[in-house]
């Protein structure tokens, strides 16, 4: 479960334009909780552990809508997601981070 906030700043055209490219820059961040299945070394059984998560992204994109409401959206951004797990019976915490460029493309309908 994660929650966050994001903001888009549009340029080239109004965000509700049709038949025109709509450029934008985007930024988002958030925090949440996560679960992970860990294999126990001694018993070879799976144990579910809970931890905290966070993410942020910053990038730019392009949207285009046609008069019937269908559109396309492309975003190229830098994305980072981190997870932290604290173990009660161990002295060390476990963390993992995924980061790098990300390309997203999609279609949408605006009514």
Residue pairs with C-beta under 8 A, 6 or more apart in sequence:
1 32
1 33
2 30
2 31
2 32
2 33
2 34
2 53
2 55
3 30
3 31
3 32
4 28
4 29
4 30
4 31
4 32
4 55
5 28
5 29
5 30
6 26
6 27
6 28
6 29
7 26
7 27
7 28
8 15
8 24
8 25
8 26
9 24
9 25
9 26
10 22
10 23
10 24
11 23
11 24
11 25
12 20
12 21
12 22
12 23
13 20
13 21
13 22
13 23
14 22
15 22
15 24
15 63
17 65
18 65
18 66
18 67
19 65
19 66
19 67
20 64
21 62
21 63
21 64
22 62
22 63
22 64
22 65
23 60
23 61
23 62
24 60
24 61
24 62
24 63
25 58
25 59
25 60
25 61
26 57
26 58
26 59
26 60
26 61
26 75
26 77
27 56
27 57
27 58
27 59
28 55
28 56
28 57
29 54
29 55
29 56
29 57
30 54
30 55
30 56
31 52
31 53
31 54
32 52
32 53
32 54
33 50
33 51
33 52
33 53
34 50
34 51
34 52
34 53
34 83
35 48
35 49
35 50
35 51
36 48
36 49
36 51
36 83
36 85
37 46
37 47
37 48
37 49
38 46
38 47
38 48
38 49
39 45
39 46
39 47
40 46
40 47
49 85
49 87
50 85
51 83
51 84
51 85
51 86
51 94
52 83
52 84
53 81
53 82
53 83
53 84
54 81
54 82
55 79
55 80
55 81
55 82
56 79
56 80
57 77
57 78
57 79
57 80
57 102
58 77
58 78
59 75
59 76
59 77
59 78
59 102
60 75
60 76
60 77
61 73
61 74
61 75
61 76
61 77
62 73
62 74
63 71
63 72
63 73
63 74
64 71
64 72
64 73
65 71
65 110
69 109
69 110
69 111
70 107
70 108
70 109
70 110
71 107
71 108
71 109
71 110
72 105
72 106
72 107
72 108
73 104
73 105
73 106
73 107
73 108
74 103
74 104
74 105
75 102
75 103
75 104
75 105
76 101
76 102
76 103
77 101
77 102
77 104
78 99
78 100
78 101
78 102
79 98
79 99
79 100
79 101
79 102
80 97
80 98
80 99
81 97
81 98
81 99
82 95
82 96
82 97
82 98
83 95
83 96
83 97
84 93
84 94
84 95
85 93
85 94
85 95
86 93
87 93
87 94
